[in-house]
Every structure is written in C-alpha cells, then in structure tokens.
Amino acid sequence: MNARTEPSEAEPSATARPPLVRELLLVVGLFLVYKLGRQLVTGHTTEAYRNAGRVWDWERTLHLPGEGSVQSLLLHGDTLAHLANTYYATVHFPATVAFLVWLYLKRPAHYVWARRVLAALTGAALVLHLLFPLAPPRMLAAAGLVDTAKVYGPSVYGPPQTDTLSNQFAAMPSLHFAWALMVAIGLIVATRSRWRRLWLLHPLVTLVVIVGTANHYWMDAIVATALLGIALAVIRPQTSSGGTPIPLRSPKRTATTAGRAQEKLAPAESEENILVGAGR
C-alpha cells in the first residue's frame, strides 16, 4: 500500500462498542452504590454544620467572592430564581446520561474513557462525603442566604429530618459541577466542530446555579475540579486493543498532523521513482 494512504492514527470511532446490557448493569449498579453510600452520612448532622462553618471561614480567609453576590443576581425577580431551581433539578442527571449515550453510539473509545473517569470521580466524591459531611450554605445561618428552591420552587429536597431519598449533608464536592465539567471536556475532546468549546457554557451555568441557589459553596466546585483533574491525569482513553492511548485533542488536529506526515513522505516516494527509472 502507498505510504501516503496509510492512516496516521487509528480512528477512535473504530473501537468496538462494549456490550450494551453489561454497560447498563454497570452504570445502574454504580449509581445505586453511590446513592446507598450517601445515606451512610445522613445522621452526621452536627458534624456537617460544624464543617459548614469551617468552609465558610476558609472562603473568607482566601478572599473568595461571597456566594450572596451570585444569589443577588437571581433574586431580581421570581422568574430567574425559578429557572435556576429548575436547571438544578432537571439538567444534571439527564445531561450526563445523554452525554454517555451519545459517546456510546458515536465515539465508543471515548465512551469507555468517559465512563471510567465519571466512575472514579463519583467514587472519590463518595469517600469525601463520608469523611467530610457538609451542610449546604442554604442551611448555614452565618451565610445569610435564601433557600431559593423552598421559596420559589421547584425543590428536589424535602425537610432534612424526613428526607430519606437524598443526603443533603453531602455538599462537597459538587457532583453537579464535576459532571457538567466532564461533559464539556468529553464533548470538546470527542468532536471536531469549531464551536465545540461552547460546551463550557454548561459547567459555567451550572456553577452560577449551584452557588446562586445556595446549594453549594465555591469550595465545593474547586474540590470537584481538583478531583476531576486527578481522574483525567490518571485515566487515559485507550484503543480497543488497549494499546496506544487516544490523544486528548480534537480529531481535526489529528487530521492536520496526518496531512503534514503525507507531505514529508511525498519527496521520499518521488526519489524512489527516479532511482527505479534510472535502473531501466
């Protein structure tokens, strides 16, 4: 085969998809383990409030902007607060599921990588929830913030004393932000559109929402970003055979590199043809 027609790198889309049933069972199983694990720290109310005071003091020591400055933007009218609460309640999980489904169908190699990163990230978050229970700023009197979900609706939480479906004392890290950031990074890596960086609007809007609705502190997002960075550094996307890692960059850049490689091969081929002609 002519050297110029050889692909410079294996296409990520050529990777075989993992068995669908196995993936569904794995993802559902991981989700159930996480939900059950969060319930283990439900009763640590006193420690959660104590840690909330510590986080609030740390943020003031670090001169981070007050969460109230973001919330004040949402409290100019009922509509903004309601939209923020709706975004918090409805976008987080469906967006992540849609992201994984799209990768599974269109970018199987990137799907395996993203699923591993999300699993590692969520597992690390669960450990931190167990070690550092944290009441959200809406429950902290010193913060002076409004529980926008309770006042303007809709709310995904009931009274903390009777809420058996969720653990409201697991604010750090914010998986709302961590998952949103991973969705954006995954789509930027796996697509080639010139507009792909606009996906970063998803974690940006999520950050404004989680802080403005008083469900999370700035520190929750900072810790989430650090955990995701560690997961991305350790877990690299692999080819179907487990060989060379797929580079974390757009396929468009790969094509450009391939074009440069072709230009370098062309002179060598021409020289070979001249030598063959001389032999005749």
Protein Blocks (a to p, Z undefined) as FASTA:
>chain_A
ZZklpcfbdcfklpccddfklmmmmmmmmmmmmmmmmmmmmmmmmlmmmmmmmmmmmmmm
nopacfklmmmmmmmpmklmmmmmmmmmmmmmmmmmmmmmmmmmmmmmlmmmmmmmmmmm
mmmmmmmmmmmgcddfklmmklopacfklmnopafbdcfklmmkbcfklmbccfklmmmm
mmmmmmmmmpcbfklmmmmmmmmmmmmmmmmnopacfklmmmmmmmmmmmmmmmccddfk
opacdddbdfklmmmmmmmmmmmmmmmmmmmmmmmmmmZZ
